[in-house]
Amino acid sequence: MTEVLTNQRLRIRMVNVATDRIMYVSVGGANGKLVAYDGMPVRQPEDFETLVFGPAQRADLIVDVTAESNEAVQITLHERDESFVIAEIPVSGSGTSASRGEIEALPPNPVSFLEDVSDALKVPLVMEGGAMGGLRQGTYNGQVMSANELVQEGQIWTFNGVAGLPEDPLASVSRGDIVRIQMQNDTVFAHAMHLHGTHFQEVLPNGSLGPLRDTILVDRMETREIAFVADNPGDWLFHCHMLSHQAAGMKTWLSVA
């Protein structure tokens, strides 16, 4: 097992590879900053305490070891009222006697970063279904079905009333278009929405734009909005990364000409 020294600087990449589970994670025995979401550096490193990861979400941390020799840096999973250590990095001795300097931002990746989305193409996405979701009917394989009929087909979730991958895309756009998708979660479950082919930014309530990422956790009965430059031609899957949700209906696609 890798061992580290007190005051040594580490870069830790965390990835939630679970198929359906949301994870709440903290780091003990080290202090630092979050420097990237989903492989995309943030403009200004961020403080963090408990990190929340939906399936497929990633975060890069740069931290300085504060634990002493014979202790450990601990990665802890928090679940309800319990905590579980899921990884330990032993501290074998002391490194430099002085704390390291300020943690700086990573170099940016060559990806379009939005500053203004006022002229963006607006695309609505309404999520329905699941237990206690009140779904009455939806379209599957081109046929309108009742909720019971959808259940018999193994389809219990819909995007804009459609279960499963639709024949027509959620949006057809041209390369260079700015797209803004408002995701309205009318279910009692959270959904980790993942877009293939590009990274996006969240449109925050005050109108500002968040960091680049490719997966966002939309909580139950919550509405969140994302925007991106359609700069990568192709047909791109947009789906819930809770894979049981995807298999049971939560997938659509976007076409970039």
Order of alpha helices (4+ residues) and beta strands (2+ residues): beta-beta-beta-beta-beta-beta-beta-beta-beta-beta-beta-beta-alpha-beta-beta-beta-beta-beta-beta-beta-beta-beta-alpha-beta
